[in-house]
Structure formats: C-alpha cells, structure tokens
C-alpha cells in the first residue's frame, strides 16, 4: 500500500513536471524555499548534467552499423551487447576487474565488445577497434541537457559546487573536458580516482569535507535513486531526484526509467529540468 502511495505521489509530481520549464514539487506550497539551509551543492554527471545513455545508444548504432559482418545485423549486435552488459556491469565491480576498471575504461569497454562479438560468433579480433570507435562516437554525441549550463552558471560563486560521478577515472575526465564544465566545480569525486564510488558512504564524507558542510547543509542532485539519492539521504543530505524520459540504459529490459525502491524515503524534490532548482536555492 505504502509503495503504491509513494509511486502515485511520484506520478503526480511527474505529471506536474514539464521538461524544459521549472518543476514544482507536489508537497510544497508555492514560493517555499526547500533548500534554504543548503550551503553546498553536488551534482552527478551522467544523465543528470548530460545525456549519457542517449550518447551511448547513438555510439552503438553507428559502430554496429559500420561493423555488422558475416550476416550479423546491427540489431543482433545491439541485443548481444545489452545482454553482455547486464552481466559485465556487475562483474567489473568484482576483485578480478575493479582496479583495472577504475584506472582504464578502455580495458572493460573492449572486453564487453569482445564478449558481444563472441556471442554472435563474429570475429573478436576487431573488438578493440570497434570499442575505440564506440568511444569516439559516444563522446561526439555527448551533450549537456538544456538548462544544465544555465543552472551551473547561476549557482557558481554562490555555493561551493562539487561533481560526484561513478565510472573510470580517465573516461569521466574525458567527459568533463568534452562538456567544458570543469571550471564550475570546486571539488571532484570520481570513482575511478578514489577507488570506490557511490553508494559508498565515504564518497559523501569526502564531499562534505571538501565543502566544509555537514549533513543537511549539502544537496545531492542526481538521476539514480540507488546511487545518488539513497546514500545522500543516509548521510542526512537534502536530495533532488532528476527524472528524464531519456534516462533508460540500452540494456534495459523494460524501456522504462528507474522507479523509487520500496525501502526508500521520498526525495525532497523531483525534477526534469535542473533550472527548477533555482527556485529553491538562494
Ligand atoms: Mg547518473
């Protein structure tokens, strides 16, 4: 029952949330300042500031069209990649892979491509070349969402800003460089550089120390309920959950966005456009 009620509340909030215009939280009176006690703001990167899954889908479409071989179709390759991704995304967090994954995104990206080709009986000798082309095309297609730049510009200088992102150190840095957003941030908390990532509580303690702000003086803005919102709630932070229709992995079985897990409290705010934050920050 509680689960149903919380999902209904989200649906209600989402219906009121019109992407591209400021969102209003359903449970707050108009004009209220949700985040008046916030002194530092932290953003997730992928699918919060920029459209990572959209870029990944574009990259995969391009390379699988280029490299479809021996009667294998791009759609078979995409399906095989998605299938292998579901297993390998967990495996890279194991002892066998994690250190390499943190240091060098190319090793795990190429291994996933090798497994994809093997799954459709294609020539795995091309795995590295296809993997490199995929990175190039994914990077080409990676863009900030409308409103991201405006939000960072509005908040810069008013709050210490931090970036908290999971993924290999080299790849996350490449993304930051491509997007041109490095100068907005006072601190960077990158999984590959720390050797641990969200939802590890150490990530949030590090961020608090960097901004010299404690618990509810911090705001986490992110698209992942499990990796951004839940651990931030556990650290006593304010939370803003970003939900966009584009936030669906190429490996998704349902084609739908992540739902709020049953054991999680409601985030303080649900939004589809980062500019909606500006109504609730000084
Ligand atoms: Mg994300």
Boltz pocket constraint, residues with backbone or C-beta under 6 A from the ligand:
constraints:
  - pocket:
      binder: B
      contacts: [[A, 44], [A, 45], [A, 46], [A, 47], [A, 48], [A, 222], [A, 223], [A, 224]]
      max_distance: 6.0
